[in-house]
């Protein structure tokens, strides 16, 4: 028994699947890789795979697996703008996990759905949509349970994106105007403000192991909290306290959000606080 392999069909099918897998992986890892970058990397991965089939037709399974992993790494590194080996490892694990799930969804749909157009194309897109929907729901559920959200901060026309934890124990307020204070790391404050002159306000605080102290705080232009691609609230001129201590040992988030920002009136009202 032998099989006829059409190299052009193999290239196009893997190009589509690699692009879809890179897109899902980028969304899960919240990486800002553009469409053209993902497409070119998918083309690179598909081309290398075709080359392996052409040069090593009788390659044993173990060797093929090693070559496939190497190709995946070469494709993922530029395609998702990976900067370190740890992130590369996470990306590869997610890529293969998504590939396994995508293949399972594809096989299930193939038994029940017949497309009037090229079946592989239609089933691939539908499988990708179902996988993205499921992964998005799981991500929103996990972040909601842990109270971790995507945060966008603006200052003097400069914008940074980070992750924030809603700290239900944070009752810090400006003693003069009563504005809620969210707490930002010094590292991210410098990334946001850079060389711009910043006017700091001392905000009194109490913490465990320290009876009283003054936390430097400043007004940013805006703070926007998002989840699952949806804006939950946007606060104009938020007051941000700055701490030199890390907020998370694993750097899972860079800002502690005041819980009042996500109260129903804040979500419905959009712009909650305005500086006087």
Secondary structure by P-SEA (a helix, b strand, c coil): cbbbbcaaaaaaaaaaaaaaaaaaaaaaacccccaaaaaaaaaaaaaaaaaaaaacccccaaaaaaaaaaaaaaaaacccccccaaaaaaaaaaaaaaaaaaaaaaaaaaacccccccaaaaaaaaaaaaaaaaaaaaaaaaaaaacbbbbbbbcccbbbbbbbbbcccccccccccbbbbbbbcaaaaaaaccccbbbbbbbbbccccccbbbbbbbbccbbbbbccccccccccbbbbbbbcccccccccccbbbccccccaaaaaaccccccc
